[in-house]
C-alpha cells in the first residue's frame, strides 16, 4: 500500500487496532487502521483500544 510506505518513510506507523503491522496482502476495505507519526501516541492509542 503506497500510503503505508509514505507514512513509514516519514517515521510513522500503520497497524491494525491491535497494533499488529499490516501484511503485504492487506486490502484497504473493511480494515480498521491506526496511522500515527508518533510512536508513543500510537502505543497509547493501541493500549486504550484494548
PDB file of N, CA, C, O and CB in Angstrom:
ATOM      1  N   UNK A   1       0.846  -1.155   0.000  1.00  0.00           N
ATOM      2  CA  UNK A   1       0.000   0.000   0.000  1.00  0.00           C
ATOM      3  C   UNK A   1       0.907   1.238   0.000  1.00  0.00           C
ATOM      4  O   UNK A   1       1.753   1.391   0.881  1.00  0.00           O
ATOM      5  CB  UNK A   1      -0.971  -0.014   1.221  1.00  0.00           C
ATOM      6  N   UNK A   2       0.730   2.102  -0.972  1.00  0.00           N
ATOM      7  CA  UNK A   2       1.601   3.270  -1.126  1.00  0.00           C
ATOM      8  C   UNK A   2       1.534   4.203   0.076  1.00  0.00           C
ATOM      9  O   UNK A   2       2.556   4.737   0.508  1.00  0.00           O
ATOM     10  CB  UNK A   2       1.230   4.034  -2.383  1.00  0.00           C
ATOM     11  N   UNK A   3       0.348   4.397   0.612  1.00  0.00           N
ATOM     12  CA  UNK A   3       0.216   5.301   1.763  1.00  0.00           C
ATOM     13  C   UNK A   3       0.984   4.777   2.971  1.00  0.00           C
ATOM     14  O   UNK A   3       1.517   5.562   3.756  1.00  0.00           O
ATOM     15  CB  UNK A   3      -1.262   5.489   2.127  1.00  0.00           C
ATOM     16  N   UNK A   4       1.042   3.464   3.124  1.00  0.00           N
ATOM     17  CA  UNK A   4       1.796   2.871   4.230  1.00  0.00           C
ATOM     18  C   UNK A   4       3.281   3.168   4.064  1.00  0.00           C
ATOM     19  O   UNK A   4       3.954   3.515   5.034  1.00  0.00           O
ATOM     20  CB  UNK A   4       1.556   1.343   4.303  1.00  0.00           C
ATOM     21  N   UNK A   5       3.792   3.039   2.864  1.00  0.00           N
ATOM     22  CA  UNK A   5       5.204   3.309   2.604  1.00  0.00           C
ATOM     23  C   UNK A   5       5.532   4.776   2.880  1.00  0.00           C
ATOM     24  O   UNK A   5       6.558   5.082   3.488  1.00  0.00           O
ATOM     25  CB  UNK A   5       5.562   2.946   1.150  1.00  0.00           C
ATOM     26  N   UNK A   6       4.666   5.677   2.435  1.00  0.00           N
ATOM     27  CA  UNK A   6       4.892   7.107   2.668  1.00  0.00           C
ATOM     28  C   UNK A   6       4.923   7.399   4.164  1.00  0.00           C
ATOM     29  O   UNK A   6       5.803   8.115   4.642  1.00  0.00           O
ATOM     30  CB  UNK A   6       3.795   7.953   1.978  1.00  0.00           C
ATOM     31  N   UNK A   7       3.975   6.852   4.895  1.00  0.00           N
ATOM     32  CA  UNK A   7       3.924   7.068   6.341  1.00  0.00           C
ATOM     33  C   UNK A   7       5.169   6.510   7.022  1.00  0.00           C
ATOM     34  O   UNK A   7       5.745   7.164   7.891  1.00  0.00           O
ATOM     35  CB  UNK A   7       2.665   6.423   6.934  1.00  0.00           C
ATOM     36  N   UNK A   8       5.585   5.317   6.638  1.00  0.00           N
ATOM     37  CA  UNK A   8       6.769   4.705   7.242  1.00  0.00           C
ATOM     38  C   UNK A   8       8.028   5.509   6.920  1.00  0.00           C
ATOM     39  O   UNK A   8       8.892   5.673   7.781  1.00  0.00           O
ATOM     40  CB  UNK A   8       6.929   3.257   6.755  1.00  0.00           C
ATOM     41  N   UNK A   9       8.138   6.006   5.700  1.00  0.00           N
ATOM     42  CA  UNK A   9       9.298   6.811   5.323  1.00  0.00           C
ATOM     43  C   UNK A   9       9.356   8.108   6.130  1.00  0.00           C
ATOM     44  O   UNK A   9      10.434   8.661   6.347  1.00  0.00           O
ATOM     45  CB  UNK A   9       9.261   7.127   3.822  1.00  0.00           C
ATOM     46  N   UNK A  10       8.195   8.588   6.573  1.00  0.00           N
ATOM     47  CA  UNK A  10       8.132   9.800   7.391  1.00  0.00           C
ATOM     48  C   UNK A  10       8.320   9.489   8.871  1.00  0.00           C
ATOM     49  O   UNK A  10       8.261  10.389   9.708  1.00  0.00           O
ATOM     50  CB  UNK A  10       6.801  10.512   7.177  1.00  0.00           C
ATOM     51  N   UNK A  11       8.547   8.219   9.196  1.00  0.00           N
ATOM     52  CA  UNK A  11       8.779   7.827  10.582  1.00  0.00           C
ATOM     53  C   UNK A  11       7.531   7.411  11.333  1.00  0.00           C
ATOM     54  O   UNK A  11       7.562   7.273  12.556  1.00  0.00           O
ATOM     55  CB  UNK A  11       9.420   8.938  11.303  1.00  0.00           C
ATOM     56  N   UNK A  12       6.433   7.207  10.621  1.00  0.00           N
ATOM     57  CA  UNK A  12       5.176   6.850  11.261  1.00  0.00           C
ATOM     58  C   UNK A  12       4.915   5.356  11.268  1.00  0.00           C
ATOM     59  O   UNK A  12       5.727   4.558  10.800  1.00  0.00           O
ATOM     60  CB  UNK A  12       4.048   7.546  10.581  1.00  0.00           C
ATOM     61  N   UNK A  13       3.760   5.000  11.811  1.00  0.00           N
ATOM     62  CA  UNK A  13       3.339   3.604  11.902  1.00  0.00           C
ATOM     63  C   UNK A  13       1.934   3.451  11.353  1.00  0.00           C
ATOM     64  O   UNK A  13       1.117   4.368  11.436  1.00  0.00           O
ATOM     65  CB  UNK A  13       3.404   3.103  13.356  1.00  0.00           C
ATOM     66  N   UNK A  14       1.665   2.292  10.796  1.00  0.00           N
ATOM     67  CA  UNK A  14       0.327   1.933  10.347  1.00  0.00           C
ATOM     68  C   UNK A  14       0.093   0.498  10.780  1.00  0.00           C
ATOM     69  O   UNK A  14       0.794  -0.413  10.340  1.00  0.00           O
ATOM     70  CB  UNK A  14       0.161   2.107   8.787  1.00  0.00           C
ATOM     71  N   UNK A  15      -0.898   0.295  11.649  1.00  0.00           N
ATOM     72  CA  UNK A  15      -1.180  -1.040  12.169  1.00  0.00           C
ATOM     73  C   UNK A  15      -2.683  -1.265  12.205  1.00  0.00           C
ATOM     74  O   UNK A  15      -3.474  -0.363  11.929  1.00  0.00           O
ATOM     75  CB  UNK A  15      -0.567  -1.227  13.577  1.00  0.00           C
ATOM     76  N   UNK A  16      -3.058  -2.501  12.555  1.00  0.00           N
ATOM     77  CA  UNK A  16      -4.473  -2.747  12.824  1.00  0.00           C
ATOM     78  C   UNK A  16      -4.763  -2.261  14.242  1.00  0.00           C
ATOM     79  O   UNK A  16      -3.872  -1.737  14.910  1.00  0.00           O
ATOM     80  CB  UNK A  16      -4.840  -4.274  12.653  1.00  0.00           C
ATOM     81  N   UNK A  17      -5.987  -2.429  14.702  1.00  0.00           N
ATOM     82  CA  UNK A  17      -6.369  -1.898  16.015  1.00  0.00           C
ATOM     83  C   UNK A  17      -5.690  -2.593  17.183  1.00  0.00           C
ATOM     84  O   UNK A  17      -5.721  -2.089  18.305  1.00  0.00           O
ATOM     85  CB  UNK A  17      -7.846  -2.001  16.185  1.00  0.00           C
ATOM     86  N   UNK A  18      -5.075  -3.746  16.933  1.00  0.00           N
ATOM     87  CA  UNK A  18      -4.357  -4.459  17.990  1.00  0.00           C
ATOM     88  C   UNK A  18      -2.860  -4.182  17.950  1.00  0.00           C
ATOM     89  O   UNK A  18      -2.096  -4.788  18.702  1.00  0.00           O
ATOM     90  CB  UNK A  18      -4.604  -5.953  17.874  1.00  0.00           C
ATOM     91  N   UNK A  19      -2.435  -3.268  17.075  1.00  0.00           N
ATOM     92  CA  UNK A  19      -1.035  -2.891  16.994  1.00  0.00           C
ATOM     93  C   UNK A  19      -0.189  -3.785  16.116  1.00  0.00           C
ATOM     94  O   UNK A  19       1.034  -3.654  16.092  1.00  0.00           O
ATOM     95  CB  UNK A  19      -0.462  -2.871  18.338  1.00  0.00           C
ATOM     96  N   UNK A  20      -0.828  -4.699  15.390  1.00  0.00           N
ATOM     97  CA  UNK A  20      -0.078  -5.606  14.512  1.00  0.00           C
ATOM     98  C   UNK A  20       0.177  -4.922  13.171  1.00  0.00           C
ATOM     99  O   UNK A  20      -0.730  -4.314  12.604  1.00  0.00           O
ATOM    100  CB  UNK A  20      -0.848  -6.946  14.305  1.00  0.00           C
ATOM    101  N   UNK A  21       1.405  -5.019  12.661  1.00  0.00           N
ATOM    102  CA  UNK A  21       1.693  -4.451  11.343  1.00  0.00           C
ATOM    103  C   UNK A  21       0.824  -5.123  10.283  1.00  0.00           C
ATOM    104  O   UNK A  21       0.481  -6.299  10.399  1.00  0.00           O
ATOM    105  CB  UNK A  21       3.194  -4.610  10.992  1.00  0.00           C
ATOM    106  N   UNK A  22       0.480  -4.367   9.261  1.00  0.00           N
ATOM    107  CA  UNK A  22      -0.314  -4.940   8.179  1.00  0.00           C
ATOM    108  C   UNK A  22       0.569  -5.827   7.327  1.00  0.00           C
ATOM    109  O   UNK A  22       1.734  -5.512   7.086  1.00  0.00           O
ATOM    110  CB  UNK A  22      -0.968  -3.835   7.319  1.00  0.00           C
ATOM    111  N   UNK A  23       0.013  -6.935   6.875  1.00  0.00           N
ATOM    112  CA  UNK A  23       0.798  -7.791   5.998  1.00  0.00           C
ATOM    113  C   UNK A  23       0.664  -7.296   4.561  1.00  0.00           C
ATOM    114  O   UNK A  23      -0.156  -6.426   4.268  1.00  0.00           O
ATOM    115  CB  UNK A  23       0.345  -9.272   6.118  1.00  0.00           C
ATOM    116  N   UNK A  24       1.461  -7.846   3.687  1.00  0.00           N
ATOM    117  CA  UNK A  24       1.513  -7.390   2.294  1.00  0.00           C
ATOM    118  C   UNK A  24       0.210  -7.619   1.551  1.00  0.00           C
ATOM    119  O   UNK A  24      -0.054  -6.942   0.558  1.00  0.00           O
ATOM    120  CB  UNK A  24       2.630  -8.087   1.565  1.00  0.00           C
ATOM    121  N   UNK A  25      -0.614  -8.556   2.006  1.00  0.00           N
ATOM    122  CA  UNK A  25      -1.855  -8.885   1.316  1.00  0.00           C
ATOM    123  C   UNK A  25      -3.053  -8.080   1.812  1.00  0.00           C
ATOM    124  O   UNK A  25      -4.172  -8.284   1.340  1.00  0.00           O
ATOM    125  CB  UNK A  25      -2.141 -10.347   1.466  1.00  0.00           C
ATOM    126  N   UNK A  26      -2.832  -7.175   2.753  1.00  0.00           N
ATOM    127  CA  UNK A  26      -3.950  -6.417   3.330  1.00  0.00           C
ATOM    128  C   UNK A  26      -4.614  -5.552   2.266  1.00  0.00           C
ATOM    129  O   UNK A  26      -3.947  -4.893   1.469  1.00  0.00           O
ATOM    130  CB  UNK A  26      -3.466  -5.536   4.503  1.00  0.00           C
ATOM    131  N   UNK A  27      -5.901  -5.571   2.272  1.00  0.00           N
ATOM    132  CA  UNK A  27      -6.690  -4.736   1.367  1.00  0.00           C
ATOM    133  C   UNK A  27      -7.175  -3.515   2.139  1.00  0.00           C
ATOM    134  O   UNK A  27      -7.239  -3.541   3.369  1.00  0.00           O
ATOM    135  CB  UNK A  27      -7.894  -5.532   0.761  1.00  0.00           C
ATOM    136  N   UNK A  28      -7.507  -2.471   1.441  1.00  0.00           N
ATOM    137  CA  UNK A  28      -7.931  -1.223   2.084  1.00  0.00           C
ATOM    138  C   UNK A  28      -9.422  -1.207   2.402  1.00  0.00           C
ATOM    139  O   UNK A  28      -9.970  -0.151   2.716  1.00  0.00           O
ATOM    140  CB  UNK A  28      -7.591  -0.043   1.197  1.00  0.00           C
ATOM    141  N   UNK A  29     -10.085  -2.352   2.326  1.00  0.00           N
ATOM    142  CA  UNK A  29     -11.511  -2.383   2.633  1.00  0.00           C
ATOM    143  C   UNK A  29     -11.758  -3.196   3.891  1.00  0.00           C
ATOM    144  O   UNK A  29     -11.123  -4.227   4.113  1.00  0.00           O
ATOM    145  CB  UNK A  29     -12.310  -2.963   1.456  1.00  0.00           C
ATOM    146  N   UNK A  30     -12.668  -2.730   4.697  1.00  0.00           N
ATOM    147  CA  UNK A  30     -13.090  -3.426   5.919  1.00  0.00           C
ATOM    148  C   UNK A  30     -11.955  -3.703   6.895  1.00  0.00           C
ATOM    149  O   UNK A  30     -11.955  -4.730   7.574  1.00  0.00           O
ATOM    150  CB  UNK A  30     -13.744  -4.719   5.557  1.00  0.00           C
ATOM    151  N   UNK A  31     -10.996  -2.801   6.965  1.00  0.00           N
ATOM    152  CA  UNK A  31      -9.905  -2.924   7.928  1.00  0.00           C
ATOM    153  C   UNK A  31      -9.874  -1.634   8.748  1.00  0.00           C
ATOM    154  O   UNK A  31      -9.836  -0.537   8.191  1.00  0.00           O
ATOM    155  CB  UNK A  31      -8.520  -3.187   7.209  1.00  0.00           C
ATOM    156  N   UNK A  32      -9.889  -1.773  10.057  1.00  0.00           N
ATOM    157  CA  UNK A  32      -9.736  -0.608  10.921  1.00  0.00           C
ATOM    158  C   UNK A  32      -8.244  -0.387  11.141  1.00  0.00           C
ATOM    159  O   UNK A  32      -7.529  -1.313  11.522  1.00  0.00           O
ATOM    160  CB  UNK A  32     -10.494  -0.798  12.288  1.00  0.00           C
ATOM    161  N   UNK A  33      -7.777   0.817  10.906  1.00  0.00           N
ATOM    162  CA  UNK A  33      -6.355   1.121  10.972  1.00  0.00           C
ATOM    163  C   UNK A  33      -6.066   2.220  11.976  1.00  0.00           C
ATOM    164  O   UNK A  33      -6.927   3.037  12.303  1.00  0.00           O
ATOM    165  CB  UNK A  33      -5.839   1.521   9.608  1.00  0.00           C
ATOM    166  N   UNK A  34      -4.837   2.217  12.452  1.00  0.00           N
ATOM    167  CA  UNK A  34      -4.316   3.320  13.246  1.00  0.00           C
ATOM    168  C   UNK A  34      -3.078   3.816  12.508  1.00  0.00           C
ATOM    169  O   UNK A  34      -2.144   3.052  12.266  1.00  0.00           O
ATOM    170  CB  UNK A  34      -3.986   2.880  14.739  1.00  0.00           C
ATOM    171  N   UNK A  35      -3.074   5.086  12.157  1.00  0.00           N
ATOM    172  CA  UNK A  35      -1.932   5.690  11.478  1.00  0.00           C
ATOM    173  C   UNK A  35      -1.482   6.891  12.294  1.00  0.00           C
ATOM    174  O   UNK A  35      -2.247   7.834  12.497  1.00  0.00           O
ATOM    175  CB  UNK A  35      -2.291   6.105  10.010  1.00  0.00           C
ATOM    176  N   UNK A  36      -0.242   6.856  12.761  1.00  0.00           N
ATOM    177  CA  UNK A  36       0.285   7.955  13.561  1.00  0.00           C
ATOM    178  C   UNK A  36       1.718   8.254  13.160  1.00  0.00           C
ATOM    179  O   UNK A  36       2.403   7.411  12.580  1.00  0.00           O
ATOM    180  CB  UNK A  36       0.206   7.628  15.059  1.00  0.00           C
ATOM    181  N   UNK A  37       2.152   9.437  13.469  1.00  0.00           N
ATOM    182  CA  UNK A  37       3.525   9.849  13.214  1.00  0.00           C
ATOM    183  C   UNK A  37       4.393   9.612  14.448  1.00  0.00           C
ATOM    184  O   UNK A  37       5.615   9.497  14.346  1.00  0.00           O
ATOM    185  CB  UNK A  37       3.575  11.327  12.798  1.00  0.00           C
ATOM    186  N   UNK A  38       3.753   9.541  15.611  1.00  0.00           N
ATOM    187  CA  UNK A  38       4.460   9.463  16.881  1.00  0.00           C
ATOM    188  C   UNK A  38       4.293   8.072  17.499  1.00  0.00           C
ATOM    189  O   UNK A  38       3.166   7.630  17.725  1.00  0.00           O
ATOM    190  CB  UNK A  38       3.952  10.549  17.850  1.00  0.00           C
ATOM    191  N   UNK A  39       5.403   7.381  17.773  1.00  0.00           N
ATOM    192  CA  UNK A  39       5.350   6.026  18.335  1.00  0.00           C
ATOM    193  C   UNK A  39       4.662   5.984  19.693  1.00  0.00           C
ATOM    194  O   UNK A  39       3.886   5.066  19.960  1.00  0.00           O
ATOM    195  CB  UNK A  39       6.749   5.463  18.461  1.00  0.00           C
ATOM    196  N   UNK A  40       4.933   6.958  20.554  1.00  0.00           N
ATOM    197  CA  UNK A  40       4.305   6.974  21.883  1.00  0.00           C
ATOM    198  C   UNK A  40       2.796   7.113  21.760  1.00  0.00           C
ATOM    199  O   UNK A  40       2.045   6.409  22.436  1.00  0.00           O
ATOM    200  CB  UNK A  40       4.873   8.121  22.742  1.00  0.00           C
ATOM    201  N   UNK A  41       2.353   8.015  20.901  1.00  0.00           N
ATOM    202  CA  UNK A  41       0.921   8.201  20.692  1.00  0.00           C
ATOM    203  C   UNK A  41       0.301   6.934  20.124  1.00  0.00           C
ATOM    204  O   UNK A  41      -0.785   6.532  20.540  1.00  0.00           O
ATOM    205  CB  UNK A  41       0.659   9.389  19.755  1.00  0.00           C
ATOM    206  N   UNK A  42       0.980   6.311  19.186  1.00  0.00           N
ATOM    207  CA  UNK A  42       0.483   5.081  18.574  1.00  0.00           C
ATOM    208  C   UNK A  42       0.271   4.011  19.643  1.00  0.00           C
ATOM    209  O   UNK A  42      -0.775   3.365  19.690  1.00  0.00           O
ATOM    210  CB  UNK A  42       1.462   4.575  17.491  1.00  0.00           C
ATOM    211  N   UNK A  43       1.267   3.837  20.489  1.00  0.00           N
ATOM    212  CA  UNK A  43       1.170   2.830  21.554  1.00  0.00           C
ATOM    213  C   UNK A  43       0.058   3.161  22.539  1.00  0.00           C
ATOM    214  O   UNK A  43      -0.637   2.259  23.007  1.00  0.00           O
ATOM    215  CB  UNK A  43       2.499   2.713  22.298  1.00  0.00           C
ATOM    216  N   UNK A  44      -0.122   4.437  22.861  1.00  0.00           N
ATOM    217  CA  UNK A  44      -1.198   4.835  23.777  1.00  0.00           C
ATOM    218  C   UNK A  44      -2.567   4.542  23.179  1.00  0.00           C
ATOM    219  O   UNK A  44      -3.472   4.091  23.881  1.00  0.00           O
ATOM    220  CB  UNK A  44      -1.087   6.326  24.118  1.00  0.00           C
ATOM    221  N   UNK A  45      -2.718   4.795  21.891  1.00  0.00           N
ATOM    222  CA  UNK A  45      -3.998   4.521  21.227  1.00  0.00           C
ATOM    223  C   UNK A  45      -4.284   3.029  21.231  1.00  0.00           C
ATOM    224  O   UNK A  45      -5.396   2.611  21.555  1.00  0.00           O
ATOM    225  CB  UNK A  45      -3.992   5.058  19.781  1.00  0.00           C
ATOM    226  N   UNK A  46      -3.289   2.221  20.874  1.00  0.00           N
ATOM    227  CA  UNK A  46      -3.465   0.764  20.859  1.00  0.00           C
ATOM    228  C   UNK A  46      -3.858   0.274  22.251  1.00  0.00           C
ATOM    229  O   UNK A  46      -4.787  -0.522  22.381  1.00  0.00           O
ATOM    230  CB  UNK A  46      -2.167   0.055  20.382  1.00  0.00           C
ATOM    231  N   UNK A  47      -3.168   0.736  23.286  1.00  0.00           N
ATOM    232  CA  UNK A  47      -3.483   0.314  24.654  1.00  0.00           C
ATOM    233  C   UNK A  47      -4.889   0.747  25.055  1.00  0.00           C
ATOM    234  O   UNK A  47      -5.605  -0.005  25.717  1.00  0.00           O
ATOM    235  CB  UNK A  47      -2.458   0.887  25.640  1.00  0.00           C
ATOM    236  N   UNK A  48      -5.279   1.933  24.666  1.00  0.00           N
ATOM    237  CA  UNK A  48      -6.610   2.440  25.006  1.00  0.00           C
ATOM    238  C   UNK A  48      -7.709   1.602  24.352  1.00  0.00           C
ATOM    239  O   UNK A  48      -8.782   1.427  24.931  1.00  0.00           O
ATOM    240  CB  UNK A  48      -6.745   3.907  24.577  1.00  0.00           C
ATOM    241  N   UNK A  49      -7.452   1.089  23.164  1.00  0.00           N
ATOM    242  CA  UNK A  49      -8.461   0.321  22.431  1.00  0.00           C
ATOM    243  C   UNK A  49      -8.564  -1.130  22.881  1.00  0.00           C
ATOM    244  O   UNK A  49      -9.508  -1.823  22.504  1.00  0.00           O
ATOM    245  CB  UNK A  49      -8.158   0.361  20.963  1.00  0.00           C
ATOM    246  N   UNK A  50      -7.612  -1.600  23.678  1.00  0.00           N
ATOM    247  CA  UNK A  50      -7.661  -2.995  24.141  1.00  0.00           C
ATOM    248  C   UNK A  50      -8.730  -3.189  25.180  1.00  0.00           C
ATOM    249  O   UNK A  50      -8.911  -4.300  25.679  1.00  0.00           O
ATOM    250  CB  UNK A  50      -6.318  -3.423  24.705  1.00  0.00           C
TER     251      UNK A  50
END
